[in-house]
Amino acid sequence: MALKQHAAGRWVGGLMLFQLVAGATTMLVLTAPLFESDGYLAVAAALQPRLGLSILLTLAGTVVAIAVAVLMFMTLRSHGPALALGLLMLTAVGAALSAVNFALLAPLGLAQLLNGGWLLARGFRPAAA
């Protein structure tokens, strides 16, 4: 059963509000202490639960962006197939960039679980305080 445009609009609005809150929480609350002082890995070790939550919110934001694009595709397809396809393509690019972000954050979270061994073995050294 296809969603009516009104229902799809409500879903898109709710998902975008969730994405706004999740993104702001990730950047302004969870990862902000990582960049306030020297010693990125030393600070990250103390903030391991926050870093894990940040990774999960980043993934949730990506899934929400894809869901919004799919919902909007159904609505925009009637106005212009090129516009609808363009939105899906831009969302795919955004998801790829988010995957890169996840690939950079996840090893750090994994490294904290392994006491920093993964990053230290690859030449990453914490800055001296």
C-alpha positions in Angstrom: 0.0 0.0 0.0 1.4 3.3 -1.0 1.7 6.1 1.4 -0.4 9.2 0.7 1.5 12.4 0.1 0.2 13.8 3.4 1.4 10.8 5.4 4.7 10.7 3.6 5.2 14.4 4.4 4.7 13.8 8.1 7.2 10.9 8.0 9.7 13.1 6.2 9.2 15.9 8.7 9.6 13.6 11.7 12.7 11.9 10.2 14.3 15.2 9.4 13.7 16.4 12.9 15.3 13.3 14.3 18.3 13.7 11.9 18.7 17.3 13.0 18.7 16.4 16.7 21.0 13.4 16.2 23.5 15.4 14.1 23.6 18.3 16.6 24.0 15.9 19.5 26.8 14.1 17.7 28.8 17.2 16.8 28.1 19.5 19.7 27.8 17.2 22.6 29.4 13.8 22.0 32.5 14.5 20.0 33.1 18.1 21.1 35.5 17.2 24.0 37.7 15.3 21.5 38.8 18.6 19.9 39.1 20.8 22.9 42.6 19.7 24.0 45.7 18.0 22.7 46.1 14.3 22.7 43.2 13.1 20.6 43.6 9.4 21.5 44.1 10.1 25.2 40.9 12.1 25.3 39.1 9.5 23.2 40.1 6.8 25.6 38.3 8.6 28.4 35.2 9.1 26.2 34.8 5.6 24.8 31.0 5.3 25.5 30.4 8.7 24.0 32.4 7.8 20.9 30.4 4.6 20.5 27.1 6.5 20.8 28.4 9.0 18.3 29.1 6.2 15.8 25.6 4.8 16.2 24.0 8.2 15.8 26.1 8.8 12.6 24.8 5.5 11.2 21.2 6.3 12.3 21.5 9.7 10.5 22.6 7.9 7.3 19.7 5.5 7.5 17.3 8.3 8.1 18.7 10.3 5.1 18.1 7.3 2.9 14.6 6.8 4.3 13.8 10.5 3.6 15.1 10.2 0.0 13.0 7.1 -0.6 9.9 8.8 0.8 10.5 11.9 -1.2 11.2 9.9 -4.4 7.6 8.6 -4.2 6.3 12.1 -4.1 8.8 13.8 -6.5 8.5 11.1 -9.1 5.1 12.6 -10.2 6.6 16.1 -10.6 9.7 15.1 -12.4 11.6 11.8 -12.6 14.9 13.5 -13.0 14.4 15.5 -9.8 13.5 12.4 -7.9 16.5 10.4 -9.3 18.8 13.4 -8.5 17.7 13.4 -4.9 18.4 9.7 -4.6 21.8 10.1 -6.2 22.8 13.0 -3.9 21.6 10.9 -0.9 23.8 8.0 -2.2 26.8 10.4 -2.3 26.0 11.6 1.2 25.7 8.0 2.4 29.1 7.2 0.9 30.6 10.2 2.7 29.0 9.1 5.9 30.5 5.6 5.4 33.9 7.3 5.2 33.2 9.1 8.4 32.1 5.8 10.0 35.3 4.1 8.7 37.4 6.8 10.4 35.5 6.7 13.7 34.9 3.0 14.0 38.6 1.9 14.1 39.1 4.5 16.8 36.3 3.0 18.9 37.7 -0.5 18.2 41.2 0.7 19.1 39.9 1.9 22.4 38.5 -1.6 23.0 41.9 -3.0 22.2 43.8 -0.5 24.3 44.8 1.6 21.3 46.7 -1.2 19.6 45.2 -0.9 16.1 46.1 2.8 15.7 49.4 2.6 17.5 50.5 -0.3 15.3 49.8 2.0 12.2 51.9 4.9 13.5 49.3 7.0 15.2 50.8 8.4 18.3 48.9 10.6 20.9 50.3 14.1 21.2 52.3 14.7 24.3 50.5 16.8 26.9 
